[in-house]
Amino acid sequence: MISNTNIPAAIRSVSVNVTADSVQFVFRRQPNTARPYFGGLYADLAQAIPTGTTATLPIVFTSEGGTPTAVVGLNNEPITVAEIVGTGVYHLFYDQRTGRLQLIAPYAPTATAEAGN
């Protein structure tokens, strides 16, 4: 459920799909998503990305029947398969007004991201 309080919302993926262009984590449509949401979000990535998936594919989140949203990291760089460390709970920031979905933790920054610091 999407929270409209200061408590971060929590959602759980129902599937993961690999395409030629991205890895999509699919979530159930949330009842409050029609309201603009701005704040923390916990996403439980319940499915593993299949072994052998290209490490440079970007990660996107989508709801059933919804529009995919790219997950970004620092400097709005796309989060890729290489940066997702496994199944479990990830902390994100979401601004529904701008469509920004930024991964906060945990993730393993790539060498390129580390070199920019």
PyMOL commands that set and color helices and strands:
alter all, ss='L'
color gray80, all
select helices_A, chain A and resi 74-76+81-83+111-115
alter helices_A, ss='H'
color red, helices_A
select strands_A, chain A and resi 9-18+23-27+38-45+59-63+69-70+88-95+100-105
alter strands_A, ss='S'
color yellow, strands_A
deselect
rebuild
show_as cartoon
